[in-house]
Amino acid sequence: MSDSAAPASEPAMPDWPIRACAWPRRPRDPNRPMRLIAPDELPGWILHEDDRFLVINKPGDVVCHPSKAGPWSSLVGALREHTGLATLHLVFRLDRETSGVIVLAKDPATASRLQRAMQERRVGKSYLVLLTGDLREPVTVDQPLGDDISTPVFIKTCVRPDGKPAVTRFEPLTRGGGYTLARALPETGRKHQIRAHAHWLGLPVVGDKIYGPDPRCYLEFIDHGWTPALAAKLLLSRQALHCAQIDLTAAGAPKIFTAPLPADLAAFCREKSIPVAEE
């Protein structure tokens, strides 16, 4: 697949009568249970802890930032309870439905050092992703990203010539059943970068409610939760994206932190006869 294609033209003006900011502005249905973190499950997520920072293997159904639903409704809130610290600093965040390695600093000095390393691209990040379709050779997508005004979902981004520079390298690992398990290596850190670039390639991330078969799946999910109709369209209840490795050694970390492919994505691979590569 060529990575030298010309950028797509600027999105046309939308046909939608209104664009929806679906989260968090829509009221939560009181009949739908909220995901709360149990205190006894949190220690099993900790990959590393010292007096400077925490490294967590986040599940794909947990939000990072604190919410109004109490400390155990978010990763940061739960970790504050776990550590007894009033403040923890997210060095970077993962979307709720993205699982994998995430780093939090315990003090401002460490947070500043790690965030500066991120800005200077001295931190290596590697993701595992399940793509819809066959990716047969590595490809680097060097395409700018900006707001997608052609969609009803306000937070959606897309390739557009006036966007901000964004670069992602996709490396196929194994394939089966019309799907590809790939490694994604982002060189920049734009919103939804891997998912938007996969969509641009024509290989959307399995289970992606925004960049998959129809962005209205996201709005349907916000309004009604996970339904049989969504299951038929998306196959997985969350986007198949996992942060598998973070290399912070250039910023003083003692080692490279890794998290294996989680059980839900491994089960999908078995179901579709996709060999799971050993990382």
Buried (B, 14 or more C-beta within 10 A) or exposed (E): BEBEEEBEEBBEEEEEEEBBEBBEEEEEEEEEEEEBBEEEEBEEBEBBBEEBBBBBBBBBEBBBEBBEBEBBBBBBBBBBBBBEEEEBBBBBBBBBBBBBBBBBBBBEEBBEBBBEBBEEEBBEBBBBBBBBBBBEEBBBBBBBBBBBBBBBBBBBBBBBEEBEEBBBBBBBBBBBEEBBBBBBBBBBEBBBBBBBBBBBBEBBBBBBBBBBEBBBBBBBBBEEEBEEEBEEBBBBBBBBBBBBBBBBBEBEBEEEBBBBBBEBBBEBBEEBEBEBBEE
